[in-house]
Amino acid sequence: MTYPADLDNDKAFLHQAIQLAVDSVASGGGPFGAVVVHDGKVIAQAGNRVTLDCDATAHAEVEAIRMAGKSLGNPHLSAATLYASCEPCPMCLAAAHWAHIPRIVYAAPQETANQAGFADGNIAEQLYGQLHPAKPENLGLSQLEMDDAAAPFLAWLIKHDRQPY
């Protein structure tokens, strides 16, 4: 079951995900943030921890999904929305679908991440046969343009002691 969008709430939750991504960069993580909302309330939020935890799967979306499942005591989040600072990579998209999350709203498109050195196009092409899923709306994906969508990547690019991955 999907729930109707509320533009003001969507923007507020996306802004929170973007701020988590900026904070993640400042604390040594990657420029990605995610928030899981259930019944209008944030039940989980996370920044990217790939380099901090030496874990290739510690993407912000996966971390937030893990926390949300624990918070609700259920791996299926069929009444939740995932807000991501950037378009989810194939792994994060798959994790959201395994969690039965019906709606995923993101700010920055993959192209913005690519410009900062985060290119997963080769993975997407291997999985989908193209850079993006054929019908993203069928996957619950929607982009909401935000003025600050590129902020995490700008923070990443100016950070001199970043650990590339």
N, C-alpha and C positions, 0 to 999 in steps of 0.2 A: 504494500500500500504506500503510495506517495502522498506527501502533504503539500498543500499549496504554498507557494513562496510568499514571504513577507519581505519586501525589498529593504525596508529599514533594518529589520533584524538580520537579514542576510548580509547587509553591508557591515553591521556592527560585528557579527561573528567573523566575517572575512577580515576585517581590520584587526581583530584579535589574533587571527592566524598569521597575518602579515607581521604584526608586532612580535609574536613568538619567534618568527623566522629571523627578524633583525636581532632579537635578544640571543637567539641561538648562535649567530655569527659572533656576537660579542663574547660569548662564553666558550668559544672554540668549536662549535658545531657548524653544520652546514646551513645554507640560507633557505630553510624550509620550515614551515610551521603548520600545525593542523589542530582543529578543534572538532570535537564530536558533541552534538547537541541532541538531547532527548527530551521531549515534552517541554521545549522552549528553554531548557537549562543546559549549561555546559556541564557535561559529565566527565570529560577528559580533554586534555590539551597537551601538546608536546612539540618540541623542536627536534630538529634532526640531530641524531647522536652517532652517526656512522663513524666518524673519526674518534670521538670521545670514548666510545665503547668498543672500537675495533670490530664492528659488526656491520657488514654490508647490508643487512636487512633492517637496521635501526633508522629507517626513514621516519619522518615526523608522522605521516599518516598511519604507518604500521604501529608505531609507538602509541599513538592516540587510540587506535582501534583496540590494541591490547588492554590499555587502561580502561576503556569504556566497557569492554566485556567483563573485566573484573569488577568494575563498579556496579554493573547490573546483575552480575552473577549469571551471565548468559553470553555465549559466543555469537548469538544472532541478534543483530542490532536493527531489526526490521522497522523500527519506528524512529530511527535516528537519521540525522543529516551530518555528513562529513564536510567540513569547510577546510580548504587547503589553500595555502598561500600561492601555490603554483599548480598547474595542471599535473595530476598524478601520473607518475611513471607506470609502466605496465605492471610492475610488482604491486604497487600500492593500489592500483585499480583492481587487480585480482583480489587482493586482501579485502578491499571494501566489499567486493561481491561475495567472497566467502563468508563475510560477516553479515550478508544480506542487507547492507545499507542501500536503501533505494534512491538516495539523492546525494550527489556530490557536487558541491559548488566550489569553484576555484577562481583565483584572481589572475595571476600571470600565466600567459600561455607558454607552452614548452619552448617556443622560440626565444623568449626572454631568458630562460634558463640556459639555452644553448649559447647565447651571446656571452654568458658568464662562465662558460666552459663545462656546463652540465648537459652533455648530449647523450640521450639514450635512444636516439633514432635508430641505431643499428639493432637494438633489442626490439623495439617496436616493429621494425620492418621484418625481423625474423618471426615475430609472433603474429602480426596482422597482415604482413605482406605489403605494408605501407607505413607511413609515419604516424598516422592516427587511426583509431578504430573507424570503420566505415560509417557507422551511425552512432555518434557519441550520445545522442539523446536517448537511444535505446538502452544505454548503460547507466542512465541517470545523471550523466555529466552535463554541467552547464557552467559557462564562464560568466562572471559578473565583472565588468571593467571597474577597476578601482584606481584612483589617482596615485596611491602609494604602492601599487603592485610590484614595481621594480625596486623598491627600497631595500629588500633583503639582498638582492644581487649587487646593488651599488655598495652596500656595506661590505659584502664579500670581496668585491673587486678592490676596494681601498684598504682592506685589512692586509697588512704586510706579512704577518706571521700565520696566515691561513695554511691549513694542511690540505692540499688538493687531493681529490679522489675521483 
